[in-house]
Amino acid sequence: MFGFFKRMSAPIVLAILILISLASIVGDRTRVSRNDLPWWQGVLLEITVPFQEAVAIPAAFLGKTWRSYLDLVDLRAENDSLRISLSELKETNLQFREALVSSGHLDQIVDMRDDFEIPMLPSTVVGLDVNPFFRSILVDRGSEHGVLAGNPVITHEGVVGVVTRTSAHAAKTMLVLDRQSAVDAIVQRSRTRGIVQGRGSGQLAFQFEAQGGDVRAGDQILTSGLGGVYPKGLKLGEVAELTEAGGSLIQVAAVRAAVDFGRLEQVFLMLRRGPGMDLLYETGEFFDPSPAPVEEQVGTSDEDVVNAES
């Protein structure tokens, strides 16, 4: 019997507490008007309050922790959403800035169209030739857009080069920096004529007759309109320095190119080809700008290239 009561002591105590609680609830409903509790209810209340507080503290802590976790999950999701929105806004802002830059270039080229009265086709540079013997770029306009070999290529800064080969939707352009490039040019100030040749680097060389030539550092070099490639008045560059002529009949001036080829992104193809270029391309006498074998390049002089274009 003692063992039975020992095993059932906890359920019995719980049952007694439940009965006392029920009795307290019934008593409260029947004694609403009384202010003081009976002594046995007061004792029961004093016993149960600490127990309820002990149970309520961990429950409140767990509830607060759970709510904080949910808040953190929501905050993380909100941060991810804001981060995506910020990236989209940055991309949109970048596109707007690029559009403003491009529109500025287009405004400048509109003025050039009015000056030269030549149709111009905007194009984007999509490739660079890394061959050290041949400086060229690839643009995203070709024969389907009316582009022909021999069409000049420019920017709002000045001369870029000339189209040498075309496909349906692309064109290869030889830059004025190329060693095979030779352009008949004139000094804007003194009207001294000469030939601007590429050096294969970032500079150009202006060759002119030493006797009677009037060229100074800072002079602007423009296309003369002769040679059948470029119209007159396009900017080629600025004289950086002159070399001593000595006993030579030809003097050479180093010229900084007008175009910043390191930042070349957008160009304009002039849909015009001079009569001389038409004749050269039809008869097949125009030089092939593709890089020749080394032994052939060594045997080709700059004078031969100048004569080929002139």
Buried (B, 14 or more C-beta within 10 A) or exposed (E): EEEEEEEEEEEEEEEEBEEBEEBBEEBEEEEEEEEEBEEEBEEBEEEBEEEEEEEEEEEEEEEEEEEEEEEEEEEEEEEEEEEEEEEEEEEEEEEEEEEEEBEEBEEEBEEBEEEBEBEBBBBEBEEEBEEEBBBBBBBBBBBEBEBBBBBBBBBBBBBBBBBBBBEEEBBBBBBBBBBBBBBBBBBBEBEBBBBBBBBBEEBBBBBBEBEEBEBEEEBBBBBBBBBBBBBEBBBBBBBBEBEEBEEEEEBBBBBBBBBEBEEBEBBBBBBBBBEBBEEBBEEEEBBEBBBBEEEEEEEBEBEEBBEBBB
